[in-house]
Amino acid sequence: MTPLLQLLSPAGARARLNVLIFHRVLREPDPLFPDEVDAARFDEMLGWLKSWFKVLPLDEAARRLQEGSLPARAAALSFDDGYADNHDVALPLLQKHGLPCSFFVATGFLDGGRMWNDTLIEAVRLSGQSLLDLRGLKDCHGEDLGPHALGDMQVRRALLGQLIERVKYLPPEPRLACVNAIAERAEVRPPDDLMMSSEQVRALRRAGMQIGAHTVSHPILAKLDARQAADEMGRSRDALQALLGEKIGLFAYPNGKPGTDYLPEVHPAIARELGFDAAVSTRWAAARAGDDAFQIPRFTPWDRGRTKFGLRLLRNFSN
């Protein structure tokens, strides 16, 4: 891997930057989401990445990418959303390997909040009903969500895949109302300890990690007007600056697909106007000198084996 990476990402003006994205690191594998990263797997991945790459703090990596001064085999690590396991599980492993990381926090969910998708996930996971009747609730296309059988974990996993996609692109308030109604019909009270506390965010920063903004309520920015989008972006920055007493220079677009989740012709300009130094998307690629610092791509292979994981990372250079 190292010689190939050296060839594809030499130092200087021809360097490429791989930014990896994560969301959660679970203590143990989750039978509902068996592909979600757990502690043992994350530990293994960090070992591979440390042996293959020069891992930099994301703000330094973004600046040096623009300057043409990146080292060979440059990479950066990032987490989105602000889950409590980022602090409790991921941080000790990052410290074990001596690697920096950036954590993008949706500030509206700190201190006991819950993201809309987790309300939906836990409702389906925990429901003791055999039939989840969602008739009368509408998806993002205005279609009825209908009734659904609740069987084993495989059945529930498939149902969640459908429901998440159907609810994701509702406007923020109707989306929240919809998932709350689903939880009520499932007769489930979802947990309220999934996201970080303010003190855990401070602890990440004290540990040398970077904190970035990720909006307040994690909306699909492309569905908002420019004023609403700027408000979401700016208020998340302001909340984190007040919490940490320092400038917040990094931003991550929620969901992050250009043209679908944010608009390349609108939202990078808003990020610049708000005073951010760089922003990241979820477009699959390795960034190169001259790329827009406010649309840095991110990617993470999903393969479990070292060889396949490494080969997929190599293929990311062709995007």
C-alpha positions in Angstrom: 0.0 0.0 0.0 2.6 2.5 1.0 4.5 2.6 -2.4 1.2 2.9 -4.3 0.0 5.7 -2.0 3.3 7.4 -2.4 2.9 7.3 -6.2 -0.7 8.5 -6.2 -0.2 11.1 -3.5 3.3 12.5 -3.6 4.3 15.6 -1.5 3.7 19.1 -2.7 1.6 20.4 -5.6 0.6 17.0 -6.8 -0.5 15.7 -3.4 -4.0 14.3 -2.8 -5.9 14.5 0.4 -8.1 11.6 1.7 -10.6 12.7 4.3 -12.4 9.8 6.0 -15.8 10.2 7.5 -17.4 8.3 10.4 -20.6 8.8 12.4 -20.6 6.4 15.3 -18.3 3.8 17.0 -20.3 1.3 19.0 -18.9 -0.6 22.0 -20.2 -3.8 20.5 -21.7 -4.8 17.1 -25.3 -3.9 16.6 -27.5 -6.7 15.2 -29.8 -4.2 13.6 -26.9 -2.5 11.8 -24.1 -5.1 11.5 -22.1 -2.9 9.2 -21.9 0.0 11.7 -18.3 0.5 13.0 -17.7 -0.9 16.5 -14.7 -0.4 18.8 -12.7 -3.4 17.7 -13.1 -2.6 14.0 -12.3 1.1 14.5 -9.2 0.2 16.4 -8.1 -2.1 13.5 -8.9 0.6 10.9 -6.9 3.3 12.8 -3.9 0.9 12.8 -4.1 0.5 9.1 -4.5 4.2 8.5 -1.6 5.2 10.7 0.7 2.8 8.9 -0.3 4.0 5.4 -0.9 7.8 5.8 0.4 10.9 7.4 -2.8 11.9 9.3 -3.1 15.6 9.8 -5.7 17.8 11.6 -8.3 18.7 9.1 -7.8 22.5 9.3 -4.1 22.1 8.6 -4.7 19.6 5.8 -7.2 21.9 4.1 -4.8 24.9 4.4 -1.8 22.9 3.1 -3.9 21.5 0.2 -4.5 25.0 -1.0 -0.9 26.0 -0.5 0.4 22.9 -2.3 2.5 21.9 0.7 0.8 18.6 1.8 3.1 15.8 2.8 2.9 12.6 0.8 0.1 10.2 1.7 -1.9 12.9 3.5 -5.2 12.1 5.2 -7.5 13.5 7.8 -10.2 11.9 10.0 -13.7 13.3 10.8 -17.0 12.4 12.6 -20.4 13.9 11.9 -23.4 14.6 14.1 -22.1 14.5 17.7 -22.9 11.1 19.1 -21.9 10.4 22.7 -19.9 7.3 21.6 -17.6 9.7 19.7 -16.3 10.8 23.1 -16.8 7.6 25.1 -15.5 5.0 22.5 -13.8 6.7 19.6 -11.7 9.2 21.6 -9.7 6.7 23.7 -8.9 4.8 20.5 -7.7 7.9 18.7 -5.6 8.7 21.7 -4.2 5.2 21.7 -3.0 5.6 18.1 -2.0 9.2 18.5 -4.2 10.4 15.7 -6.0 13.8 15.4 -9.7 14.0 14.3 -12.4 16.6 13.7 -15.8 16.2 15.1 -18.7 18.1 13.4 -21.5 18.7 15.9 -25.2 19.4 15.2 -25.7 21.7 18.2 -29.4 21.3 18.6 -29.0 17.8 19.9 -26.5 18.4 22.6 -27.4 17.7 26.2 -30.2 15.2 25.8 -31.4 15.8 22.2 -32.0 13.2 19.6 -31.6 13.2 15.8 -34.8 12.4 13.8 -33.3 9.3 12.3 -32.5 7.9 15.8 -36.1 8.4 16.9 -37.2 6.4 13.8 -34.5 3.7 14.3 -35.2 3.1 18.0 -39.0 3.1 17.4 -38.6 0.3 14.9 -35.9 -1.5 16.9 -37.8 -1.4 20.3 -41.4 -1.8 19.3 -43.1 -4.9 20.6 -45.9 -4.8 18.1 -46.3 -7.2 15.2 -47.7 -4.5 12.9 -46.6 -0.9 12.8 -49.6 1.0 11.4 -48.4 4.3 9.8 -51.5 5.0 7.7 -52.2 8.7 7.6 -48.6 9.7 7.9 -47.1 11.1 4.7 -43.6 10.8 3.2 -41.6 13.5 1.4 -43.6 12.8 -1.8 -46.9 13.1 0.0 -47.5 9.4 -0.2 -49.0 7.4 2.7 -46.5 5.5 4.8 -48.9 2.6 5.2 -48.8 -0.5 7.5 -45.7 -2.6 8.0 -45.1 -6.0 9.6 -42.4 -6.0 12.3 -40.6 -9.3 12.3 -36.9 -10.2 13.1 -34.0 -7.8 12.9 -33.5 -8.5 9.1 -37.1 -7.4 8.5 -36.8 -4.3 10.7 -33.5 -3.4 9.0 -35.1 -3.5 5.6 -38.1 -1.5 6.8 -35.8 1.2 8.3 -33.9 1.5 5.0 -37.3 2.3 3.3 -38.6 4.6 6.0 -35.4 6.7 6.4 -35.3 7.4 2.7 -39.0 8.3 2.6 -38.8 10.7 5.6 -35.3 12.2 5.1 -36.2 14.9 2.7 -39.2 16.3 4.6 -38.7 19.8 5.9 -37.3 19.8 9.4 -40.5 20.5 11.4 -42.7 18.0 9.5 -39.9 15.4 9.6 -39.7 15.7 13.4 -43.4 15.5 13.8 -43.5 12.4 11.5 -40.9 10.5 13.4 -42.4 11.4 16.8 -45.7 10.1 15.5 -44.0 6.9 14.4 -42.5 6.4 17.8 -45.9 7.0 19.4 -47.6 4.5 17.2 -44.7 2.0 17.9 -45.4 2.6 21.6 -41.7 3.3 22.2 -40.0 6.0 24.2 -36.6 6.4 22.5 -33.4 6.9 24.6 -32.2 10.5 25.2 -28.5 9.7 25.9 -27.4 9.1 22.3 -25.8 12.5 21.7 -22.9 14.3 23.4 -23.3 16.6 26.3 -21.7 20.1 26.2 -19.0 18.8 28.6 -18.1 15.9 26.3 -17.6 18.4 23.5 -15.3 20.4 25.7 -13.4 17.2 26.7 -12.8 16.4 23.0 -11.3 19.8 22.5 -9.2 19.5 25.6 -7.9 16.2 24.3 -6.6 18.1 21.2 -9.4 17.2 18.8 -11.0 19.7 16.5 -14.7 20.8 16.7 -16.6 21.9 13.6 -20.1 23.1 13.0 -22.8 20.9 11.4 -25.9 23.1 11.6 -28.4 23.2 14.5 -31.1 20.7 13.5 -29.3 18.8 10.7 -31.7 19.9 7.9 -31.3 19.2 4.2 -29.9 22.6 3.3 -31.0 22.3 -0.3 -34.6 22.3 1.0 -34.2 25.6 2.8 -34.0 29.1 1.4 -30.6 30.9 1.6 -31.6 32.9 4.7 -32.7 29.8 6.6 -29.6 27.9 5.6 -27.3 30.7 6.8 -29.2 30.8 10.1 -28.7 27.1 10.7 -25.0 27.3 9.7 -24.3 30.5 11.7 -26.2 29.5 14.8 -24.3 26.2 15.1 -21.0 28.1 14.7 -22.0 30.6 17.3 -23.2 28.0 19.8 -19.9 26.1 19.5 -17.8 29.3 19.7 -19.6 30.2 22.9 -19.1 26.7 24.3 -15.4 26.5 23.5 -14.4 30.2 23.6 -12.6 30.0 20.3 -13.2 30.4 16.5 -14.9 27.5 14.8 -13.4 27.4 11.3 -14.7 24.1 9.9 -18.2 23.2 8.6 -19.8 20.0 7.4 -22.9 20.0 5.2 -25.6 17.6 6.6 -25.8 14.4 4.6 -23.4 16.2 2.3 -24.2 15.1 -1.3 -23.7 18.0 -3.7 -26.8 18.9 -5.7 -29.0 16.8 -3.4 -28.3 17.8 0.2 -26.6 21.1 -0.5 -26.3 23.3 -3.5 -22.7 23.9 -4.8 -23.7 27.3 -6.2 -25.3 28.5 -3.0 -24.0 27.0 0.3 -20.2 27.2 -0.1 -20.6 30.9 -0.6 -22.7 31.1 2.5 -20.0 29.2 4.4 -17.4 31.7 3.2 -19.5 34.7 4.1 -20.0 33.3 7.6 -16.2 33.2 8.1 -15.6 29.5 7.9 -12.1 28.5 6.6 -13.2 25.2 5.0 -16.2 22.9 4.6 -16.6 19.2 3.8 -19.1 17.2 1.7 -19.7 13.5 1.3 -18.7 13.3 -2.4 -16.4 10.3 -2.9 -13.0 11.5 -4.0 -9.5 12.4 -2.8 -9.1 16.2 -2.9 -6.4 17.8 -5.0 -4.7 21.2 -5.1 -7.1 23.7 -6.7 -10.3 22.0 -5.5 -12.8 24.2 -3.6 -11.8 24.4 0.0 -15.5 24.7 0.8 -16.4 21.4 -0.9 -13.7 19.0 0.3 -14.7 15.4 -0.5 -14.8 12.6 2.1 -15.0 8.8 1.8 -14.5 5.7 4.0 -14.2 2.1 2.6 -16.7 -0.3 4.2 -14.6 -3.4 3.7 -13.6 -5.4 6.8 -10.4 -6.9 5.5 -7.1 -4.9 5.4 -6.5 -5.7 1.7 -9.9 -4.9 0.4 -10.1 -1.8 2.6 -6.8 -0.6 1.2 -7.7 -1.3 -2.4 -11.0 0.6 -2.1 -9.1 3.6 -0.7 -6.7 3.4 -3.7 -9.6 3.4 -6.1 -10.9 6.5 -4.4 -8.1 8.4 -6.1 -9.7 7.8 -9.5 -12.9 9.8 -8.5 
